Amino acid sequence: MIRVSAFSRSLIVLLIVALAVVSAFPFLWMVLSSFKTAEESMQTPPVWIPGTFDLSAYSSVSEVIQTGRSLWNSAVIASVTTAGILVTSLMAGFAFAKYSFRGRNTLFAVMIATMFLPPIVTLIPLYRMVSEMGLSGSLVGVILPNLANAFGIFLMRQFIAGVPDDLIDAARVDGASELRVVFSVVAPAVVPAIAALALFAFVYHWNTYLWPLTVLQGATDEYPIVLSLGRLLSYNRGAMNTPLVMAGATMAVLPPLVLFVFLQRFFVDSMISAAVKG
């Protein structure tokens, strides 16, 4: 066992705290700025903590954008896409991990190769497909191409490979269908990986900007919150509107943050399990 001296332990803790402060500073500055008055946001040197916590910026956001509708659109896009990714990743990961069929390794390698394609490369082909299906300008068009994810399949395959074959065979002997094996036997055994994938997928599709902008174009009623926030920038031609922009950004970041708080334990478990297997 490697022994760590008290000085080294203190140095490590100090380094972790410093990194945490640096990482959290932009978020803290955003939240505090949302409570500042217009005058405080213009002061030089900058005011770190507002003298009085002014909530007027939060009420003004709804006057500029459809906050409730935009948050709902983001929730629909992120939730449905995440659910689709979890289902397809579990099923495909199970097939790659536990089935033997001709071309399995080649197909898996091709799927992994798609992870290295920049999203901009597939943007136009995907948009043409969505447009030909008559789904442009709708949330369905935003969601449909993202219901399967190569990274999710890869992650599930790696974790499902560690599920004992005897457990799966026992479920089959008891008469369980393949779908029941996947969702009633395999899924409970890889809960940390599922939670980590759900967190990654939800945060990514909550914050994605280019694809919804391309599909929705002028359908402002279908805009997710990240697109609607762009309209706040047009009101930020001067520092007078900085609290308004910061208030909108704070409202947009809260749902993924709350999800992370609930799933962080599973996320850490999945990282530990991956490290142990490695």
Protein Blocks (a to p, Z undefined) as FASTA:
>chain_A
ZZddfklmmmmmmmmmmmmmmmmmmmmmmmmmmmpcfklmmpccddfbafbacfklmmmm
mmmpcfklmmmmmmmmmmmmmmmmmmmmmmmmmmmmmpccehklmmmmmmmmmmmpcfkl
mmmmmmmmmmmnopghiaklmmmmmmpcfklmmmmmmmmmmpcfklmmmmmmnopafklm
mmmmmmmmmmmmmmmmmmmmmmmmmmpmklmmmmnmmmmmlpcfklmmmmmmmmmmbfkl
mmmmmmmmmmmmmmmmmmmmmmmmmmmmmmmmmmmmZZ
